């Protein structure tokens, strides 16, 4: 058997010296070191030999195997180096050239818009406050002057969370507006207050060109002595001027919101049709971007603020509509389609 091993070794090295490519080398490996090779068969048959002969043959077989494996690695390296040298001659590589540029990620257009809006209000003296997405009924409705059976609840298409509470005021839901954060701020912060509250909000409704079940809002609240509607309009005019440009037309109209009195809506001239009417603006030429008004006295009282001593205004802005107006986008669903052709434009 030792003579058989020597013959096998001699034959293997002789064939290895004549190999010139990686495909032939792999075939050589399978033939002499594979699971069905003669060498492996010899190693598996050692158990049938007497003890002394088994030790001698086993040591010799392991030495042959180690030599073949080392020669295989050396041959593989030499073939790879030869192949690299040939490639270098055929295709000259200039190592001084810059590498291929890798694609860089960017902030989502909605995130960019949120940051820009927050920067505008921060420059006007507001601070940014955030609140929980899963909210109590009390802060989402009750504290904002929307009691049980109030018709305003029907317009918000609430998604309720399966949570058993002893008190109906403490039922849980996915917040329908970031105004719920204003209720928390009024309860916890000391006057004077100037805050904006960005975040996601949720409505159980069908998707179309201007509606999705999850979108973004930013609410604002200001509480101080002597605040009037003039401060509210001045703040929102300044925001519109900085975000859309000084030439963009703005319109205020009376509106109703349970947590403000009086209430107004602010609309911007449609960028897509320039006021002539299109699908995006419902053929009106205007798109409402926010609701606002003077904070209702009952909302202040629930937060522990005396409405006789302090004035307050509040507003809520739908974030998605702002880049739609700025860039002439006619379908809100594009922001959530994950289409890189659309997102790369921002």
Secondary structure, 3 states (H helix, E strand, C coil): CHHHHHHHHHHHHHHHHCCCCHHHHHHHHHHHHCCCCHHHHHHHHHHHCCHHHHHHHHHHHHHHHHHHHHHHHHHHHHHHHHHHHHHHHHCCCCCCCCCCCCCCCCCCHHHHHHHHHHHHHHHCCCEECCCCCEEEHHHHCHHHCCCCCCHHHHHHCCEECCCCCCCHHHCEEECCCCHHHHHHHHHHCCCCEEEEEEEEEECCCCCECCECCEEEEEEEEEEECCCCHHHHHHHHHHHHHHHHCCCCCEEEEEECCCCEEEEEEEEEECCCCCCCCCCCCCCCCEEEEEEEEEECHHHHHHCCCCCCCCEEEEEEEEHHHHHHHHHCCCCHHHHHCCCHHHHCCC
